[in-house]
Amino acid sequence: MPVSIKDNLWTAGERTTFGSRLLAEFVAPEDAPSVAALRAAGAIFVGRTNLPEFAWRGSTDNQLFGESRNPWDLTRTPGGSTGGGAAAVAAGLGPLALGSDGAGSIRIPASFCGLVGLKPTFGRVPMYPAAGGNELVAHVCPLARTVRDAALDDERDRPSRSSRCVRAPDDGVDYLAACNEPLAGARGGVPVRIAWSPDLGFAPVEPETRKIAETAARAFSEIGLTVEEASPDLGDPSVILKTLYGGAQAGAHAARSPEQKAQMDPELVRYAEASAGLSVVDYLRAVGARQALTDALRRFFERYDLLLTPTLCLPAVPARPRRPPRGGRPRGDAPRLDALLPVQLQRPAGRLRPGRLDGQRPARRAADRRPAPRGRAGAARRGGLRGAAAVGSSAAAGGVASLSPLPAHQV
């Protein structure tokens, strides 16, 4: 099974740079648990994939390896921070990519590149080394072109044991076999209760994006399931993400030396330094707000098993000059890009492929195969897959499934 590995996941004996000049020569002393599990299952590591420095934002470029572009339209970003992995899978350089997601790093690129992305239950796939201040929201995740491929990857990268990091008990589910189970039987024969929310009650979703996602949500009705329009009572949770994520970046980078900061992404340095002004009271208020969000979602999922939403508020944005700095000071399309992500801080979340914009070809179902888009070589040259490593559900109740269109500029 060919798999690419995001460049923030340790691979023993290989450079693991986190996209930073500060770690340009760092060689991982051991495999991350997910990498070790894939290796034991016989995976073939075909390369390491690009990311923004320290996986900090929702587009993918860094000063070490340059910029990754969207294979469907090279003028647009593949998203981030697992943008290199998404570009590699979308371009047909491999069927699977292993990445990570704390504040959208799988879901953004899956949305922008027309892929299936899954942020699994926290701890289902242990993350080591831990993600610093983002430890409680960072997950190891698969990216694939089909649901079955994503299920296969998730089966293979669950470590059998890991004593050094947070780990959820193995639920014993055969996710690949679960792909053949009818949704109506997922709760002992009782139909799955599905909610559809076009905007979660607060997000500024573009009309065409909303229309395509809503059409995809109605597909559940066509197979005999009931879909109700409903939104959890969340208010606007973006301040939670801004505070907790900003605090994590400040903790990791604000106190670095001037010499180190001179080698880093200037936007990351500015963001970390600005976030250093957050007080302990600010941070703890955000923790309390996150707990309240968790409780609101718990009450919502007493009524529903599955919540369908758009993944993002808009399709892939131009690669430059409006790069979306995830969690940072809003610029360009960034506020609309991130609006729907904070609700997924507490629940497993997956992204599916519902359609294309502006009357382009209709989306195929997840099990369908499709040819790789044009621009494959260009995507590789621009940092989608960099270098060869040369080493050889049923969904949980209370999950979030998000739906996104592909850009009108696709081939």
N, C-alpha and C positions, 0 to 999 in steps of 0.2 A: 504494500500500500504506500504510494508516494505521498509524502507530507512535507510541507515547508514549515519552518519554525520561526516565529517572530523573534526579533533580535533583543528581546528582554527576557527570554526564557533560557536558562542555562543549558548548554550542551557540552558535556565533558570533553575537554581537550580542544574546544573550538572557541574562537573569539566571540564574545557576547558583549556588544558595545553599548546597548541601549540607545543607539543613534547619537552618541555623545563623543566629542573629541576627548573628553576627560577619561573615557574608558576605551579609547581606540585600540589599545593593546591588551585589554583584559581577556584572559583565557579562563573560562569557567572550570573550576576544579572538579565538578561533578554534574550529573544530569539533574535538572529539575524533576520532581516526581512525575509530572505528566510526560515529560520527554522520556524518562526511564521506562514508563509503562508502555509508551508507543514502541520504543526500541525492543522491549521484551516481546511485544506482539508481532514483531517482524517488520515494522514500518521502515521504509527507505526514506532517509532524510535527503531531500533534493536541494535544499538551500535554506538560507536565512533571509527573512524578509524585512523590509525597511519600515521605519516608524519615525514619528517626530521625536526630538530629544526627550528621553525619559518618558516617552508615551504621554506627553502632556496635553495634546490638543487634537482637534477633530479634522486636521488635514495632515498630510505626510510629506515632510521634507526635513532635512537636517544639514548641518555644515560638514558632515563626514561623508555622506553618500549621495547627497542631492535630493531631488524631488521625485516622488512617484506620481504618475498620472493615471487617469481613469482610462482603461482600455477601450471603453465604449466611445469616448470622446476625449482626445488627448489635451483639449483645452480646459478640462475640468478635473477637479480633485477626486481621488478615490475615497476620500474621507480619511478618518484616523481614529484611534492611533494605529489600528491594524491595517493601514492602507496598503502597504506593500503586499501583505498576504491576500487582501481582497483583489488587488490588481493581478497577482499571480494566478489566482483561481479563475477570475473572470476572463483572463487572456488564454486560458487553457494550458498553462505551464504546469499544472498539477491539479488533481481533483480536490485536495483538502489542504487547509492551512490551520495551524495551531496558533492562536492568539490570546489576547487577554482583554478584559473589559471592566473598567471601573465606573466611568461616566459616559459610556457610549462607544467605546473603542472597538467593539465588534458590530454593534447595531448600526452605527453611522456608515462604516464602509460596506456592510452588507446591503444597506439601503441604496447607497450611491452606485454600487456596482452590480445590483440585481442578483444577489446571492442569498443563500439561507444562512443566517447567523443565529447562534444560540448562546445566551448567557444563562448557564445552568444554575440550579440551586446553589447557594453559597456553601463552599466546602465540599461539594460533590467531587470536584477535581481540585485537590489541594494546590495552593500556590506557594512555592518556595524558590528563592528567598521571598519573604513577605514584602508587600508593596508599601512599606512605611506607614504614613498616616492614612493611606487608602486601603489598609489591610482588610477592613471589614466590608468593602464594596468591590474589591478587585477579584475577578474570577478568571480562571483559564477556560478558554472557549474555542469551539470549532467554527470554521467557515467552510462552506461547501456550495456546490451548485444544486444539490437536491437534498430533500429531507432525509432520504435514506443514507446518503453519504455522511451527512452530519450525525445521524444516529450511529453509524458505524464508527466514526471518529470518537464520539463520546463513549462508546463501549470500550474502545481500545485505550483511551488515555486516562481511565480511572485507576489510580495506583492501588495495589493490594494492601499497602500499608504505608503510613507516613506519620512519624511520631513528632516531627519538628514543626508542624504547621497545622492550622485549623482544618479539620476534616469532618465532613458529615458522614454518618453511617451509610454503608452501601445499601441502597434500597432493593437490590436484587432484581431490578427490572431489566429485561432484555429489550433494549430500546429498538433494536433493529426488528425484532419480531413484533414489537408493539405497533410498528408502522402498518401491519396488516390487520390490526384490530379495528372494528367499527367504533366510531365515537359513541354510538348509543350504548355500547357495552362497557365503556370505560368506568362506569360507576355501578357495576353489578347489574347492568341491564337498564338502569335508569338513564334517560337522555341527558346528555351534557347540557348544563345551563350556560348559555353564551350571552355576553353583553357586548354591544358595539358602542364605542364612544368616538365620535369624529374629532373631538378636540379636548377631551378630559375636562371640559367646562371652562378652560382658560386659554388654550393655545391658539395662536393665529395661523391656522392651517390654510395653505393656498387652496382656492376652490377646486382646481383640477386634481390636485393631490387628494383632496378629500373625496371627490367623486370616484376616483379610481379605487381608493381603499374601501369605500362604501360598497362598490360593486363587488369587490372581492369578498367582503364580509357577508353579502347576500348569498354567496355560493353555499354557505352552510345551510341556509333555508332550503336550497334546491335539493339537498340530500335528506330533507325531512327533519332538520333540527330547528328549534325556535331561537331566533336571535332578537333580543330586545335592545333598544337604544337606552343606555344608562351610563352615568358617569359617577365614579366615587367622589365623595365630598372632600376635596383636597385643598381648595383655594389655589393659590399659585405657589408651588413648592420650590421654585427656582432659587430662592434665597438659601435653602438648605444646601443645595449643590454648590452654590457660590461660596458659602462660608466653609463648609467641610472640605471641599476640594481646594479652595484657596489656602486654608490653613495647612493642609497637607503639603502643598507646594512651598509655602513659606518655611515649614519645618524642615523640608529637605534641602532647600537651596538658598534661602535668604542670608544665611550666615556664612556662605562660602567665601573664600578669599577673593580679593579683586583679580588675582591672576587666574583663578578658576572661572570666575564670571566672564572674563574677557574671551574665554574659549566657548562659551555657551550661547544658545539662542537668545538674542537680546530681548525678545518678547517674553520668554520664560523668566529671565532675570527680573525684568520690570514687574511682571505679574507676581512673582514670589516676594519681591521687596514691598510692593503695594499691599499684599495680603498679610505681611508681617505686622501691619497695624491693627489687625483683628485682636480683640481682647479675649481673655478666657471666658468672660461672660458672653460675648458674641458666639463663641464656639459652643458653649454649653447650651445656649438658647437654640442653636441649630440642632444639636443632639436631641434636645427635648422635642423640637418640631418634627424631627425625623421619627421619633417614637410615636408621636401623634399621627403622622402619616401612616406608619405601620398599623396602628390601631384602626384607622379609617379603612385601610385596605382589608384588614381582617374582617371587619363588619361587612364590607362589600362582597367579599368572597364567601361569606356565609350564604349569600343569595345566588352567587354565580360561580361557575368553575373556571371560566375562561373569559378574559377581557380582550377584545380586539380593538386596536387603535392604529392610526397611521404611525409609522416609525418616527418620521420627522415631519416638519411642517412644509418642506419643499424638496425638490429633486436636487441632484448634484450641482454644487455651485462652482463657478470658475476657479481654476487653480490659483490664479493670480489676477488682480492684486487683492481680492477680497477673501483671504484665507480665514477660515472660521476658527478663532482661538477658543477652544472648548473651555468653558468655565471662566474665561478671562473677561476683560472689559469688552462689552459688546462692540462689534464693528461689522459693517456690511450686513450679511445675512445671519450672523452668529446668534442673535436673540431668537429668531424663528427656528434655527437649526436645533438648538438645545431644548426647546420648550417642552417637548414631550418626554424627555429622558428621565427627569428626576423621579417620576412615579415608579420607574422600574428599579429604584435603588433597593427595594425590599423583596422583590418577587422574581422567580425565574422568568426570563423573557426571550422570545424568539422572534426572528424577522423572516417573513415569507415574501414571495414574488408575485404581486397581484396584476401588474399591467405596465403599460408604457404611456407616455404623454403624447398629446397632439395627434391622436389617430395612428400611432405607430402600430406595428404588429401586436396582436393580443398576446398577453403573457401565457406561457405554457404551464401546465401543472408541474408541481415540484418533481414528479418522477420522470418527466420528459427530458430527453437529451437535446442539446442544441449545439450548433457549431460555435467555436470560439470567435469572438469579435475581431474585427481588423485591428491593426495596431499592436499585435502581440509583441513583435520585436521592439517596437518603440516603448512599450510598457516595461519590458525587461531592461532596456538600456536606461530607462529613467528611474531605475531603482525599485521596480516591483519585486523582482527576485534577484538578489545580489549574491553571486558566488555559489559554488557547490559546496555542500558540507562534506561530501565524500566519506560519509559514514553510513555504513550500511548495516410512544410514550403515551408509551402513553405519557402525555405531559402531566406534570404534577398538578394536583388540584390547586386552583388559585394562581394560574400562570397568566402572563401577558403575552399575547401574540400580536406583533406589529406588522403593518402592511405598508409597502412603499412602491411608488411608480419609479420607472427608469426615466432618464432625461429624454427630451424630444430629439436631442442631437445624436442619438445612437445610430449606428449603421443598420 
